[in-house]
Amino acid sequence: MQRSPRVPCVWSFASENTGREGKRDGSYFALATKSEVSYTYTSNIAFAFSVFTAYTRWSNVTAVQEKLASEGDGVFLDRFNRLSFDGLSGEFLVRLLRRGPGQPVAVTASVEPRWSHVDFVTGFRADAYAAEFKLRTDFALAERLFGAVNLNYALGTQKFDIPNAEWERGSLINLSAALTAQVYAAEKQTVEGVFVGLEARYRTLSTDCGSTALPATPSISDPRSPSRSPATGSSPWRGARSSPGERRRRRRAGSTSPMPTAKSSA
């Protein structure tokens, strides 16, 4: 949410919804919702508190199935459909530079710690802890044309609610630039303004192998999608199961396959 401290002693509410959908391999749909209450303490300091929910529905998505099967003792599902409470976050914002006459640039810094209860790719239960540090710069190019440059750095750790699953760690750097134009303006109307914007992003994600340790927020999203695994095509192990002892023996032996390939009969 690209906001900054404004009028003191003002409460506000905002909701952001981020959806993802894919049908390249199976069927996948996810919707993450962030509902935020914020309070402007002074003209330069603000606080925010957010509640997250996550809805995830998928069927026969190879990458998602492999991810769940490879965590700890493994979970083996062909489909998933669940609406879940996905944790909380708090945010502290400080305006470092105010835009005004003779000063076209404004700068705001913030930090947002976050607790998550759902893995945002698979939708399965997972506890995660993360923190995001944000530096936001916006400037006026003309009376109704504005620009912004934002730098985000996030780090987090996550553990699936699966027996013998391990904690995974990840970090992300996101640099974005945007242009926004006000195409409609009115006073004392139901709609007082309409804005149209364009944004470009560059991001780099560093994680443990296969980790999705960073919880989902509108500004932290995994650039990967649950699409077809190029090495496997369709999943060779759907419906196949092995014992935890057998999986541990394969891991000690250095096997790279999360599941044994199912045998076919003539």
JOBEL-V215969 format. One record per pair of residues at least 4 apart in sequence whose ideal C-beta (glycine too) atoms are under 6 Angstrom apart, sorted by the first residue. I is the first residue (numbers start at 1). J is the second residue. If there is no record, write none. Layout:
i:I j:J
i:I j:J
//
This chain:
i:1 j:14
i:4 j:95
i:4 j:108
i:5 j:40
i:5 j:43
i:5 j:44
i:5 j:45
i:5 j:46
i:5 j:93
i:5 j:95
i:6 j:40
i:8 j:40
i:8 j:42
i:8 j:43
i:10 j:40
i:11 j:39
i:12 j:38
i:13 j:37
i:14 j:36
i:15 j:35
i:16 j:34
i:16 j:218
i:17 j:33
i:18 j:32
i:18 j:218
i:19 j:31
i:20 j:30
i:21 j:29
i:22 j:28
i:22 j:225
i:23 j:27
i:24 j:227
i:24 j:228
i:25 j:61
i:25 j:62
i:25 j:227
i:25 j:228
i:26 j:59
i:26 j:60
i:26 j:61
i:27 j:59
i:28 j:58
i:28 j:61
i:28 j:226
i:29 j:57
i:30 j:56
i:31 j:55
i:32 j:54
i:32 j:216
i:33 j:53
i:34 j:50
i:34 j:52
i:35 j:51
i:36 j:48
i:36 j:50
i:37 j:49
i:38 j:46
i:38 j:48
i:39 j:47
i:40 j:46
i:41 j:45
i:44 j:95
i:45 j:94
i:46 j:93
i:48 j:91
i:49 j:90
i:50 j:89
i:52 j:86
i:52 j:87
i:53 j:86
i:54 j:84
i:54 j:86
i:54 j:118
i:55 j:83
i:56 j:82
i:56 j:123
i:57 j:81
i:58 j:64
i:58 j:80
i:59 j:79
i:60 j:78
i:61 j:226
i:62 j:228
i:62 j:229
i:62 j:235
i:63 j:226
i:63 j:229
i:64 j:122
i:64 j:226
i:65 j:235
i:66 j:258
i:67 j:122
i:68 j:75
i:68 j:122
i:69 j:74
i:69 j:76
i:69 j:258
i:69 j:259
i:70 j:258
i:71 j:160
i:71 j:162
i:71 j:165
i:72 j:162
i:72 j:163
i:72 j:164
i:72 j:165
i:73 j:163
i:73 j:164
i:73 j:244
i:75 j:162
i:76 j:241
i:78 j:238
i:80 j:123
i:82 j:123
i:84 j:118
i:86 j:116
i:86 j:117
i:86 j:118
i:87 j:115
i:87 j:116
i:87 j:117
i:88 j:115
i:89 j:112
i:89 j:114
i:91 j:110
i:91 j:112
i:92 j:111
i:93 j:108
i:93 j:110
i:94 j:109
i:95 j:108
i:96 j:107
i:96 j:109
i:97 j:106
i:97 j:107
i:98 j:106
i:99 j:103
i:99 j:106
i:104 j:139
i:104 j:140
i:105 j:139
i:106 j:138
i:107 j:137
i:108 j:136
i:109 j:135
i:110 j:134
i:111 j:133
i:112 j:132
i:113 j:131
i:114 j:130
i:114 j:215
i:115 j:129
i:116 j:128
i:116 j:215
i:119 j:124
i:119 j:126
i:119 j:212
i:120 j:216
i:121 j:212
i:125 j:161
i:126 j:158
i:126 j:160
i:127 j:159
i:128 j:156
i:128 j:158
i:128 j:215
i:129 j:157
i:130 j:156
i:130 j:214
i:130 j:215
i:132 j:152
i:132 j:154
i:133 j:153
i:134 j:152
i:135 j:151
i:136 j:150
i:137 j:149
i:138 j:148
i:139 j:147
i:140 j:146
i:141 j:145
i:141 j:147
i:144 j:182
i:145 j:181
i:146 j:180
i:147 j:179
i:148 j:178
i:149 j:177
i:150 j:176
i:151 j:175
i:152 j:174
i:152 j:219
i:153 j:173
i:154 j:172
i:154 j:214
i:154 j:220
i:155 j:171
i:156 j:170
i:156 j:213
i:156 j:214
i:157 j:167
i:157 j:169
i:157 j:213
i:158 j:168
i:158 j:213
i:159 j:165
i:159 j:167
i:160 j:165
i:168 j:208
i:168 j:211
i:168 j:213
i:169 j:208
i:169 j:213
i:170 j:207
i:170 j:211
i:170 j:213
i:170 j:214
i:171 j:206
i:172 j:205
i:172 j:214
i:173 j:204
i:174 j:203
i:175 j:202
i:176 j:199
i:176 j:201
i:177 j:200
i:178 j:197
i:178 j:199
i:179 j:198
i:180 j:195
i:180 j:197
i:181 j:196
i:182 j:193
i:182 j:195
i:183 j:194
i:183 j:196
i:184 j:194
i:185 j:193
i:186 j:192
i:207 j:211
i:207 j:213
i:212 j:222
i:214 j:220
i:236 j:261
i:236 j:262
i:237 j:259
i:237 j:262
i:240 j:259
i:240 j:262
i:242 j:246
i:242 j:247
i:250 j:255
//
